[in-house]
């Protein structure tokens, strides 16, 4: 029996496996010595393997599964991976298609367990703020207890999600810290090494209570998805008994509201911040548009902006990216804002309708104008945004936005440039950038663009006052 040294990482096993295959080593003659796995105790030092040579071709599916299995806690995972790899490269190229094969079945089971554990870590890590009086100096620390050795696996997710923060995630096996540039791995620590709370937890509990959907509550499923072992690090866990107890009454009230007026009001949490509203809007089912849209596209920009720009609805690119005015119309809007001397960061940008309405045309998705019922259903989201931002002036880009704000039919050519009263404040109506793009010729396009810029210069005066 040959004991082969690896350092517990996927890359170390991969290099060792390549060398062993080059030597012709049989799976039954090799045991991998891994310090991260229990039970790998051998008499005498493990032997090195030669450097791999040549290019080894294996199915992409095996590599995808193996990268996850490599982070399982099982001490037998390395031997299983080498056994499957050896079979794939020695006459069983279609092995992975046989789900009844014991090795394939075990490979998939371990991979599934690691996928699930990684998903739990994505969902249940809660950072606590420590040190620093301002955001630039703050550190954020979280403690989590995964079932498997997944810290290196999930680190890219947290780096991407929290790239601008300085943070650390501590676990019993391994820890990782991010300074804004580099991720560094260190030894694991006990729960007592992490902070137990901070001033952000009350905000998180408010957010969780506001997005909790009693109509979809399944207690058994929730217990499976949110194991009690994680509750100690989840600030919202203390709310669960009360939310479950009140669920039936809240669900009945939600149904009553949503069926009586076809409005998003039942989905809009009272007293919520913009961030909480943004998250809650992802669960809106007030009208059928959510069924064909990729996602909700909520407003973005300065929370206390003096000016809010309201468009009609997200377009194809906005639906894909989840941000307002990022497609061709968004580029036209940015051009008009620049011509008027306004930075987009000075304003808050949103849409009257938060889901993309479209019809198929071959492989394309063609914009469809939202009808009056869809505009009406989405009003509570728009008005909630306006209540929080409290702008001095609202710019309605297009007739649909004007209809939502003013409650009546508006003609842009007739009403543009005027300050019109609405329940949310003064409104100026102007052309939607998409209408400019659809102009029949360059002359018409240039003329409409100049009118939009002219209206935005009124906005510039408000911002400068």
C-alpha positions as CSV (number, residue, x, y, z in Angstrom):
1,X,0.0,0.0,0.0
2,X,1.4,3.4,-1.0
3,X,0.6,6.5,1.1
4,X,0.6,9.7,-0.9
5,X,0.9,13.1,0.7
6,X,-1.5,15.9,-0.2
7,X,-2.3,19.1,1.7
8,X,-6.1,18.7,1.7
9,X,-6.8,20.9,-1.3
10,X,-8.4,20.0,-4.6
11,X,-5.3,21.3,-6.4
12,X,-2.9,19.1,-4.4
13,X,-5.0,16.0,-5.0
14,X,-5.3,16.8,-8.7
15,X,-1.6,17.1,-9.2
16,X,-1.0,13.9,-7.2
17,X,-3.6,12.0,-9.2
18,X,-2.1,13.1,-12.5
19,X,1.3,11.8,-11.3
20,X,-0.1,8.5,-10.1
21,X,-1.9,7.9,-13.4
22,X,1.3,8.6,-15.3
23,X,3.0,5.9,-13.1
24,X,0.1,3.5,-13.7
25,X,-0.8,3.3,-10.1
26,X,-4.0,1.3,-9.4
27,X,-6.6,2.7,-7.0
28,X,-6.4,-0.3,-4.7
29,X,-2.7,0.3,-4.2
30,X,-2.9,4.0,-3.1
31,X,-4.0,5.8,0.0
32,X,-4.0,9.6,0.2
33,X,-2.6,11.0,3.4
34,X,-4.6,14.2,4.1
35,X,-4.2,16.1,7.4
36,X,-7.7,17.6,7.1
37,X,-9.4,14.2,7.2
38,X,-9.8,12.0,10.3
39,X,-8.4,8.5,10.1
40,X,-5.5,9.2,7.8
41,X,-2.8,7.8,10.1
42,X,0.1,5.8,8.6
43,X,3.3,4.3,9.9
44,X,6.2,6.0,8.2
45,X,6.3,9.1,6.1
46,X,4.1,9.4,3.0
47,X,5.8,9.2,-0.3
48,X,5.9,12.0,-2.9
49,X,4.6,11.5,-6.4
50,X,6.3,12.6,-9.6
51,X,5.3,15.8,-11.4
52,X,2.4,15.2,-13.8
53,X,3.3,15.0,-17.5
54,X,1.1,15.6,-20.6
55,X,-2.5,16.6,-20.9
56,X,-5.2,14.5,-19.2
57,X,-8.6,14.7,-20.7
58,X,-11.6,13.9,-18.5
59,X,-15.3,14.9,-18.7
60,X,-16.1,18.4,-17.6
61,X,-18.9,16.8,-15.5
62,X,-16.3,14.9,-13.4
63,X,-14.3,18.0,-12.8
64,X,-17.4,20.0,-11.7
65,X,-18.4,17.2,-9.3
66,X,-14.8,16.5,-8.0
67,X,-14.2,20.2,-7.1
68,X,-17.1,20.0,-4.7
69,X,-16.4,16.5,-3.4
70,X,-12.8,17.7,-2.5
71,X,-14.4,19.9,0.2
72,X,-16.4,17.1,1.8
73,X,-15.3,16.0,5.3
74,X,-15.3,12.3,4.5
75,X,-11.8,10.7,4.8
76,X,-12.6,8.5,1.9
77,X,-13.2,11.2,-0.6
78,X,-9.8,11.3,-2.2
79,X,-9.7,7.5,-2.8
80,X,-13.2,7.7,-4.3
81,X,-12.1,10.5,-6.7
82,X,-9.0,8.6,-7.8
83,X,-11.0,5.5,-8.3
84,X,-13.6,7.2,-10.6
85,X,-10.8,9.1,-12.4
86,X,-8.9,5.9,-13.0
87,X,-12.0,4.2,-14.4
88,X,-12.8,7.2,-16.7
89,X,-9.3,7.0,-18.2
90,X,-9.1,3.3,-18.5
91,X,-11.9,2.2,-20.7
92,X,-15.0,3.5,-18.9
93,X,-15.4,7.0,-20.6
94,X,-19.2,6.9,-20.2
95,X,-19.1,5.9,-16.5
96,X,-20.8,9.0,-15.2
97,X,-23.9,8.2,-17.3
98,X,-24.6,5.2,-15.0
99,X,-26.2,6.6,-11.9
100,X,-26.6,3.1,-10.5
101,X,-22.9,2.5,-10.3
102,X,-21.9,2.6,-6.6
103,X,-18.9,4.9,-7.2
104,X,-21.0,7.3,-9.3
105,X,-23.8,7.3,-6.8
106,X,-21.4,8.0,-3.9
107,X,-19.7,10.8,-5.9
108,X,-23.0,12.5,-6.6
109,X,-24.2,12.1,-3.0
110,X,-21.0,13.8,-1.6
111,X,-21.2,16.6,-4.2
112,X,-24.8,17.2,-3.3
113,X,-24.0,17.5,0.4
114,X,-21.3,20.0,-0.2
115,X,-23.5,22.1,-2.6
116,X,-26.1,22.2,0.1
117,X,-23.6,23.2,2.8
118,X,-22.2,26.0,0.6
119,X,-25.8,27.2,0.0
120,X,-26.4,27.3,3.7
121,X,-23.2,29.3,4.3
122,X,-24.2,31.8,1.6
123,X,-27.6,32.2,3.3
124,X,-26.6,32.1,7.0
125,X,-23.4,34.1,7.4
126,X,-24.2,37.2,9.4
127,X,-21.4,39.9,9.7
128,X,-21.1,41.9,12.9
129,X,-19.5,45.3,12.7
130,X,-16.4,45.8,15.0
131,X,-14.1,48.8,15.3
132,X,-14.1,52.1,13.4
133,X,-16.3,55.1,13.8
134,X,-17.1,55.3,10.1
135,X,-17.7,52.9,7.3
136,X,-14.2,53.3,5.9
137,X,-12.6,52.1,9.1
138,X,-15.1,49.4,10.0
139,X,-14.3,45.7,10.1
140,X,-17.0,43.0,9.8
141,X,-16.6,39.5,11.4
142,X,-18.9,36.5,11.1
143,X,-18.7,33.0,12.7
144,X,-20.2,30.0,11.0
145,X,-20.1,26.3,11.6
146,X,-20.3,24.5,8.2
147,X,-20.7,20.7,8.0
148,X,-17.8,20.4,5.5
149,X,-14.5,22.0,4.7
150,X,-16.0,24.6,2.4
151,X,-14.3,27.9,3.3
152,X,-12.0,28.0,0.2
153,X,-15.0,27.0,-1.9
154,X,-17.3,29.8,-0.8
155,X,-14.7,32.6,-0.5
156,X,-15.1,33.8,-4.1
157,X,-18.9,34.3,-3.4
158,X,-18.2,36.5,-0.4
159,X,-15.4,38.4,-2.1
160,X,-17.8,39.2,-5.0
161,X,-20.7,40.1,-2.7
162,X,-18.7,42.2,-0.2
163,X,-15.8,43.4,-2.2
164,X,-15.8,46.9,-0.7
165,X,-15.9,45.7,2.9
166,X,-13.1,44.5,5.2
167,X,-14.3,41.3,6.7
168,X,-13.4,37.9,8.2
169,X,-15.4,34.7,8.4
170,X,-14.4,32.4,11.2
171,X,-15.2,28.7,11.3
172,X,-13.9,25.8,13.6
173,X,-11.8,24.4,10.7
174,X,-10.5,27.3,8.8
175,X,-11.0,31.1,8.6
176,X,-10.7,33.6,5.8
177,X,-10.2,37.4,5.9
178,X,-10.6,40.0,3.1
179,X,-8.8,43.4,3.2
180,X,-10.3,44.7,-0.1
181,X,-7.5,43.3,-2.2
182,X,-6.4,39.8,-0.9
183,X,-8.2,36.9,0.7
184,X,-6.0,35.2,3.4
185,X,-6.7,31.9,5.0
186,X,-5.8,31.0,8.6
187,X,-6.6,28.3,11.2
188,X,-10.1,27.8,12.6
189,X,-11.3,29.3,15.8
190,X,-14.0,28.6,18.4
191,X,-17.3,30.4,18.5
192,X,-16.1,32.5,21.5
193,X,-13.5,34.2,19.3
194,X,-16.3,36.0,17.3
195,X,-18.4,39.0,18.4
196,X,-21.9,38.2,19.5
197,X,-23.8,41.2,18.2
198,X,-23.8,44.8,17.0
199,X,-26.0,47.8,16.3
200,X,-26.9,46.5,12.9
201,X,-28.8,43.4,14.2
202,X,-32.0,45.4,15.0
203,X,-32.1,46.6,11.4
204,X,-31.7,43.1,10.2
205,X,-34.5,41.8,12.4
206,X,-36.8,44.6,11.0
207,X,-35.9,43.6,7.5
208,X,-36.5,39.9,8.1
209,X,-39.9,40.6,9.7
210,X,-40.9,42.8,6.7
211,X,-40.0,40.2,4.0
212,X,-41.4,37.2,5.9
213,X,-44.2,35.8,3.8
214,X,-46.8,34.0,6.0
215,X,-48.7,32.7,3.0
216,X,-45.7,30.5,2.0
217,X,-44.8,29.3,5.5
218,X,-44.1,25.6,5.7
219,X,-42.7,24.9,9.2
220,X,-41.2,21.6,8.4
221,X,-39.5,22.9,5.3
222,X,-38.2,25.9,7.2
223,X,-36.7,23.7,9.9
224,X,-34.9,21.7,7.2
225,X,-33.6,24.8,5.4
226,X,-32.7,26.7,8.6
227,X,-31.2,24.1,11.0
228,X,-31.2,25.1,14.7
229,X,-27.5,24.7,14.9
230,X,-27.2,28.0,13.0
231,X,-29.8,30.0,15.1
232,X,-27.2,31.2,17.6
233,X,-25.6,33.4,14.8
234,X,-28.8,34.5,13.1
235,X,-30.3,37.7,14.7
236,X,-33.6,36.9,13.1
237,X,-33.9,33.5,14.8
238,X,-35.5,35.2,17.9
239,X,-38.4,36.3,15.8
240,X,-39.3,32.9,14.3
241,X,-41.6,31.7,17.1
242,X,-43.7,34.9,17.0
243,X,-43.8,35.1,13.2
244,X,-44.9,31.4,12.9
245,X,-47.6,32.0,15.6
246,X,-49.0,35.0,13.7
247,X,-48.6,33.6,10.2
248,X,-52.2,32.4,9.7
249,X,-53.7,35.7,10.6
250,X,-51.2,37.7,8.5
251,X,-51.7,35.4,5.5
252,X,-55.5,35.9,5.6
253,X,-55.1,39.7,5.7
254,X,-52.6,39.5,2.8
255,X,-55.1,37.5,0.7
256,X,-57.9,39.9,1.6
257,X,-55.9,42.9,0.5
258,X,-54.4,41.5,-2.7
259,X,-57.7,40.0,-4.0
260,X,-59.8,43.1,-3.1
261,X,-57.9,45.7,-5.1
262,X,-55.2,44.0,-7.3
263,X,-52.6,46.2,-5.7
264,X,-49.0,45.6,-4.5
265,X,-50.0,47.3,-1.2
266,X,-50.1,43.9,0.5
267,X,-46.5,43.3,-0.4
268,X,-45.1,46.7,0.7
269,X,-43.8,46.6,4.3
270,X,-44.8,49.5,6.4
271,X,-42.1,51.8,7.8
272,X,-39.4,50.1,5.8
273,X,-36.1,51.6,4.5
274,X,-35.3,51.7,0.8
275,X,-33.1,48.6,1.2
276,X,-35.9,46.7,2.9
277,X,-38.3,47.8,0.2
278,X,-35.9,46.7,-2.5
279,X,-35.7,43.2,-1.0
280,X,-39.4,43.0,-0.4
281,X,-40.2,43.9,-4.0
282,X,-38.6,40.7,-5.2
283,X,-41.5,38.8,-3.8
284,X,-44.3,40.9,-5.3
285,X,-47.0,39.0,-7.1
286,X,-49.6,41.8,-7.4
287,X,-49.9,41.4,-11.2
288,X,-49.0,38.7,-13.8
289,X,-45.9,40.5,-15.0
290,X,-43.6,38.8,-12.5
291,X,-44.3,35.5,-14.2
292,X,-42.3,36.3,-17.4
293,X,-39.8,38.7,-16.0
294,X,-36.3,37.6,-14.9
295,X,-36.4,39.7,-11.7
296,X,-37.8,42.8,-10.1
297,X,-36.0,46.0,-11.0
298,X,-36.2,48.5,-8.2
299,X,-35.1,52.1,-8.0
300,X,-31.5,53.1,-7.3
301,X,-29.6,56.3,-6.4
302,X,-29.2,58.8,-3.7
303,X,-31.6,58.1,-0.8
304,X,-32.2,61.8,-0.1
305,X,-32.1,62.9,-3.7
306,X,-33.8,66.2,-4.4
307,X,-34.9,64.9,-7.8
308,X,-36.4,61.6,-8.8
309,X,-36.5,60.4,-12.4
310,X,-39.4,58.0,-13.1
311,X,-39.4,55.9,-16.3
312,X,-42.1,53.5,-17.6
313,X,-40.7,50.0,-16.9
314,X,-37.4,48.0,-17.1
315,X,-36.2,47.0,-20.6
316,X,-34.6,43.8,-21.7
317,X,-31.1,44.7,-20.4
318,X,-32.5,46.1,-17.1
319,X,-34.5,42.8,-16.7
320,X,-31.2,40.8,-17.1
321,X,-29.0,43.0,-14.9
322,X,-31.5,44.0,-12.2
323,X,-30.7,47.7,-12.4
324,X,-32.8,50.6,-13.9
325,X,-31.7,52.5,-17.1
326,X,-28.6,50.4,-17.9
327,X,-29.6,49.5,-21.5
328,X,-29.7,51.7,-24.6
329,X,-32.3,54.0,-23.1
330,X,-30.1,54.3,-20.0
331,X,-27.1,55.4,-22.2
332,X,-29.3,58.0,-23.9
333,X,-30.5,59.2,-20.4
334,X,-26.9,59.5,-19.2
335,X,-26.0,61.5,-22.3
336,X,-29.0,63.9,-21.7
337,X,-28.1,64.3,-18.0
338,X,-24.5,65.1,-19.0
339,X,-25.7,67.7,-21.6
340,X,-27.8,69.3,-18.8
341,X,-24.9,69.4,-16.4
342,X,-26.3,66.7,-14.0
343,X,-24.4,63.8,-12.5
344,X,-26.5,60.6,-12.3
345,X,-25.3,60.2,-8.8
346,X,-27.3,63.4,-7.8
347,X,-30.7,61.8,-8.6
348,X,-32.7,58.8,-7.8
349,X,-33.9,56.7,-10.8
350,X,-36.8,54.3,-10.9
351,X,-39.7,53.1,-13.0
352,X,-43.5,53.2,-12.6
353,X,-43.7,49.4,-13.2
354,X,-41.0,47.2,-11.7
355,X,-41.2,44.2,-14.0
356,X,-40.4,43.9,-17.8
357,X,-43.4,43.4,-20.0
358,X,-42.5,41.8,-23.3
359,X,-43.5,39.5,-26.1
360,X,-41.3,37.1,-28.0
361,X,-40.1,37.8,-31.5
362,X,-37.9,35.0,-32.5
363,X,-35.0,35.0,-30.1
364,X,-35.7,38.7,-29.1
365,X,-37.9,40.0,-26.4
366,X,-39.9,43.0,-27.6
367,X,-41.1,45.7,-25.2
368,X,-44.8,46.0,-24.6
369,X,-46.4,49.0,-23.0
370,X,-47.9,48.2,-19.5
371,X,-51.6,48.6,-19.3
372,X,-53.5,50.7,-16.8
373,X,-54.1,47.8,-14.4
374,X,-50.4,47.0,-14.3
375,X,-49.5,50.6,-13.7
376,X,-52.1,50.8,-10.9
377,X,-51.0,47.6,-9.3
378,X,-47.4,48.8,-9.0
379,X,-48.2,52.3,-7.7
380,X,-47.6,51.3,-4.0
381,X,-43.9,50.6,-4.7
382,X,-43.4,53.9,-6.5
383,X,-45.2,55.9,-3.9
384,X,-43.3,54.2,-1.1
385,X,-40.0,55.1,-2.8
386,X,-41.1,58.7,-3.1
387,X,-42.2,58.9,0.5
388,X,-38.8,57.9,1.6
389,X,-36.7,60.0,-0.9
390,X,-38.9,63.1,-0.4
391,X,-37.8,64.8,-3.6
392,X,-38.3,68.5,-4.4
393,X,-39.1,67.6,-8.0
394,X,-40.1,64.5,-10.0
395,X,-39.4,64.0,-13.7
396,X,-41.9,61.7,-15.4
397,X,-40.1,60.2,-18.4
398,X,-42.9,59.3,-20.8
399,X,-46.7,59.1,-20.6
400,X,-46.9,55.9,-18.5
401,X,-44.8,57.4,-15.7
402,X,-46.9,60.5,-15.8
403,X,-50.1,58.5,-15.6
404,X,-48.8,56.7,-12.6
405,X,-47.8,59.9,-10.8
406,X,-50.7,62.1,-11.8
407,X,-53.6,59.6,-12.0
408,X,-54.7,60.7,-15.4
409,X,-53.8,60.5,-19.1
410,X,-51.0,62.8,-20.1
411,X,-49.7,63.8,-23.5
412,X,-46.0,64.5,-23.4
413,X,-46.0,66.8,-26.5
414,X,-48.7,68.9,-24.8
415,X,-47.7,68.8,-21.2
416,X,-43.9,68.6,-21.2
417,X,-42.0,71.2,-19.3
418,X,-44.8,72.3,-17.0
419,X,-44.8,71.8,-13.2
420,X,-47.8,69.7,-12.4
421,X,-49.1,68.9,-8.9
422,X,-49.3,65.3,-7.8
423,X,-49.8,63.6,-4.4
424,X,-46.0,63.0,-4.2
425,X,-44.9,66.5,-5.2
426,X,-44.4,68.6,-8.3
427,X,-43.9,66.7,-11.5
428,X,-42.3,67.7,-14.8
429,X,-43.2,65.5,-17.8
430,X,-40.7,64.9,-20.6
431,X,-39.8,62.4,-23.3
432,X,-38.6,58.9,-22.3
433,X,-35.1,58.2,-23.7
434,X,-36.5,55.1,-25.4
435,X,-38.9,57.2,-27.4
436,X,-36.0,59.2,-28.7
437,X,-34.3,56.0,-29.8
438,X,-37.5,55.1,-31.7
439,X,-37.7,58.4,-33.5
440,X,-38.2,58.0,-37.3
441,X,-35.1,59.8,-38.4
442,X,-32.0,61.7,-37.1
443,X,-33.7,65.1,-37.3
444,X,-36.6,64.0,-35.1
445,X,-34.2,62.2,-32.8
446,X,-32.1,65.3,-32.3
447,X,-35.1,67.5,-31.8
448,X,-36.6,65.2,-29.1
449,X,-33.2,64.9,-27.4
450,X,-32.8,68.7,-27.2
451,X,-36.3,68.9,-25.6
452,X,-35.4,66.3,-23.0
453,X,-32.1,68.2,-22.2
454,X,-34.2,71.5,-22.0
455,X,-36.4,69.9,-19.4
456,X,-33.5,68.5,-17.4
457,X,-32.0,71.9,-17.2
458,X,-35.0,72.8,-15.1
459,X,-33.9,70.0,-12.9
460,X,-30.4,71.5,-12.8
461,X,-31.8,74.7,-11.4
462,X,-33.6,72.7,-8.6
463,X,-30.3,71.0,-7.7
464,X,-28.4,74.2,-7.7
465,X,-30.9,76.1,-5.5
